[in-house]
Amino acid sequence: MPIHAVLFDLDDTLCDDTGQMFESIREVASLVPGGDPNAIAEGYWRISHRFWTYEIHTRPPEPLESIRELLWQKTLEEAGVTHSFAQLKRLAARYGEAREKTPPPFADAEHTLTQLKARGLKLGIVTNGVSESHIGKLARLGLGHFFDTVLMPDQTGFAKPDPRQFHLACQRLGVLPEHTAHIGDSLVSDVGGARNAGLTAIWYNPENKPRPETASEPHYTVQTLAELLMITVD
C-alpha cells in the first residue's frame, strides 16, 4: 500500500525529550525539603509517564500548570513529604522553567524530513504534548516549517491512542488512513494507536529495546529516522 503521508510523534521521536526531562526532574527534586531527591525524581518520572501515556486521553483539557501541580502533588504524597499549596506551586513553576530548555533535533531529523517533503509526502505531527509547551518547543527545534498540520490534545479534544486523533490528522492532510504512516517511540500511544486507526505503525526504537509480548506489534521498527526513506518508497 503506497504511503502518501507520514505523521510524527514529537518527544523522543524528533528530539531527546527524556534526557532533558530527567535533568529537569532531578533539578526540582533536589529542592524538596525533607525528601530523598532520588526517590522523588523516580516517583515523578513514573507518575508523569503514566499520566501522559495512559491518562491524558481520558481527561478534559486543562492548563499545563494545573497538570504539573497535580503530578508533583501526587509525587510528594507518595513520598510522604508534607507540603503547602504555595510550595507545590513553586515546585511546579520551577519545573516548568526547567522544561523550557529544548534539546536539538536528532541528527538525521532535518535530512529525513527534507527528503520526505521532496518526494511530495504530506507531513504532520500528532503529539500528546499540549500547546502551552509544544508550540514553542517545535519553534525552537526549527522543524515547524516541514509540517502541514500539528495536532495537540488541548486543541482537538482527543489524545493518542484515541483513533480519532489519527483520523483527524488524516482528514486535515486529505489522505486516507491506509495511505498514512505514523512513527513514534511509544508502543501504547503511537504503535497501538496507529494500528487501531488503520495506519501503518512504525516504532522508533533507537536503543533496540525488546518489545514486550503484550505490546502492540508495529508494522515496522526503525532505529534511525533515516530508515523512513526506505519504508516510504512506493
C-alpha positions in Angstrom: 0.0 0.0 0.0 1.6 3.3 -1.1 2.3 5.9 1.7 1.2 9.4 0.9 1.6 11.0 4.3 3.7 10.5 7.4 2.7 11.5 10.9 5.3 12.0 13.6 5.3 11.9 17.4 7.4 14.8 18.7 9.1 13.9 22.1 11.7 11.2 21.9 11.0 10.8 18.1 12.3 14.1 16.8 14.4 15.0 19.8 15.7 13.6 23.1 12.9 14.8 25.4 13.5 12.1 28.0 17.1 13.2 28.7 16.0 16.8 29.2 13.0 15.7 31.3 15.3 13.7 33.6 17.5 16.7 34.1 14.5 18.9 35.0 13.0 16.4 37.4 16.3 15.9 39.2 16.8 19.7 39.5 13.4 20.2 41.1 13.6 17.1 43.2 16.7 18.4 44.8 14.8 21.4 46.1 12.2 19.4 48.0 12.9 19.8 51.8 12.8 16.7 53.8 12.7 14.3 50.9 15.0 11.8 49.2 15.8 13.5 45.8 16.4 10.2 44.0 13.2 8.6 45.3 11.2 11.8 44.5 12.7 12.0 41.0 11.9 8.4 40.3 8.4 8.9 41.6 7.7 11.9 39.4 9.0 10.1 36.3 6.8 7.1 36.9 3.7 9.2 37.7 4.3 11.6 34.8 4.9 8.8 32.4 1.6 7.1 33.4 -0.3 10.3 33.0 0.9 11.3 29.6 0.7 7.7 28.3 -2.4 6.3 29.8 -4.5 9.0 31.4 -4.4 12.2 29.3 -6.8 10.9 26.7 -9.4 10.2 29.4 -9.4 13.7 30.8 -10.8 17.0 29.6 -8.3 19.6 28.5 -6.7 21.5 31.4 -3.9 24.1 31.8 -0.4 22.7 31.8 0.4 24.4 35.1 -2.5 22.5 36.7 -1.3 19.2 35.3 2.2 19.8 36.6 0.9 20.8 40.0 -1.2 17.6 40.1 1.7 15.4 39.2 4.1 17.0 41.8 1.3 16.7 44.4 0.9 13.0 43.7 4.7 12.6 43.8 5.1 14.3 47.1 2.2 12.5 48.7 3.6 9.1 47.5 7.0 10.1 49.0 5.3 11.1 52.3 6.6 14.7 52.0 4.4 17.3 53.7 4.0 20.4 51.7 1.9 23.6 51.4 0.0 24.7 48.3 2.4 27.6 47.9 5.4 25.2 48.0 3.7 22.9 45.4 3.1 25.9 43.1 6.7 27.0 43.4 8.0 23.5 42.5 5.7 23.2 39.5 6.7 26.6 38.3 10.4 25.8 38.7 9.9 22.6 36.8 8.1 24.5 34.0 11.1 26.9 33.7 13.5 24.0 33.5 11.4 22.3 30.8 11.8 25.4 28.6 15.2 24.1 27.6 14.8 22.3 24.3 17.4 19.7 23.2 18.4 19.8 19.5 16.7 17.6 17.0 18.1 14.2 16.4 21.0 14.3 13.9 19.1 12.8 11.0 15.7 14.5 11.6 16.1 17.5 9.3 17.6 15.5 6.4 14.8 12.9 6.7 12.1 15.5 6.7 13.6 17.3 3.8 13.8 14.1 1.7 10.2 13.2 2.6 8.9 16.6 1.6 10.9 16.5 -1.7 9.1 13.3 -2.6 5.8 15.1 -2.2 4.7 13.4 1.0 2.5 15.3 3.4 3.8 15.5 6.9 2.1 16.0 10.3 2.7 15.9 14.0 0.5 14.1 16.4 1.7 14.7 19.9 0.2 14.3 23.4 2.1 17.4 24.5 -0.1 20.5 24.9 0.1 23.7 23.0 1.4 25.7 26.0 4.7 23.9 25.8 4.9 22.3 22.4 4.2 25.2 20.1 7.3 26.8 21.5 9.3 23.6 21.5 8.6 23.0 17.8 9.7 26.5 17.0 12.9 26.1 19.0 13.6 22.8 17.2 13.4 24.7 13.9 11.4 22.0 12.2 7.9 23.5 12.2 8.0 24.5 8.5 8.1 20.9 7.4 4.7 20.0 8.8 1.3 20.6 7.1 -0.6 20.1 10.3 0.1 19.7 14.0 -2.4 18.1 16.4 -2.3 18.5 20.2 -4.9 17.2 22.6 -5.9 20.6 24.1 -6.7 21.9 20.7 -8.6 18.9 19.3 -10.2 17.3 22.4 -8.5 13.9 21.6 -5.2 12.3 22.5 -3.3 9.3 21.4 -4.0 6.4 21.4 -7.6 7.5 20.5 -8.1 6.7 16.9 -10.0 9.9 16.4 -6.8 11.9 16.7 -5.1 10.0 13.9 -8.2 10.1 11.7 -8.4 13.9 12.2 -4.8 14.2 11.2 -5.5 12.2 8.0 -8.6 14.4 7.3 -6.6 17.6 7.6 -4.0 16.2 5.3 -6.5 14.9 2.8 -5.3 11.4 2.9 -6.8 8.0 3.8 -5.5 6.2 6.9 -4.4 3.2 4.8 -2.1 5.6 2.9 -0.7 7.1 6.1 2.2 6.0 8.3 2.8 7.1 11.9 6.1 6.9 13.7 6.7 7.2 17.4 8.6 5.8 20.4 5.6 4.7 22.4 4.2 1.2 21.9 0.9 2.3 23.5 0.3 5.8 22.2 2.0 5.6 18.9 2.1 2.0 17.7 -1.2 0.8 19.3 -3.0 4.0 18.4 -1.9 4.0 14.8 -2.7 0.3 14.3 -6.2 0.7 15.8 -6.8 3.7 13.5 -5.8 1.7 10.4 -2.4 3.4 9.8 1.0 1.9 9.1 2.6 1.8 12.6 6.3 2.4 12.8 8.1 2.0 16.1 11.0 4.3 16.6 13.4 2.3 18.8 16.9 3.7 18.6 18.1 1.6 21.6 16.8 -1.6 20.1 14.7 -2.4 23.2 12.9 -5.7 23.3 9.1 -5.4 22.7 7.0 -6.8 25.5 4.8 -9.7 24.3 1.7 -7.9 25.4 2.5 -4.7 23.5 1.1 -3.9 20.1 3.3 -5.1 17.2 4.4 -2.4 14.8 4.4 -2.9 11.1 8.0 -1.7 11.0 10.7 -1.0 13.6 13.4 1.6 12.9 16.5 2.6 14.9 17.0 5.8 12.9 14.7 8.3 11.3 16.5 8.0 8.0 15.2 4.4 7.7 11.8 6.0 6.9 13.2 6.9 3.5 13.2 3.1 2.6 9.8 2.3 4.1 8.0 5.2 2.3 9.3 4.3 -1.2 6.3 3.4 -3.4 
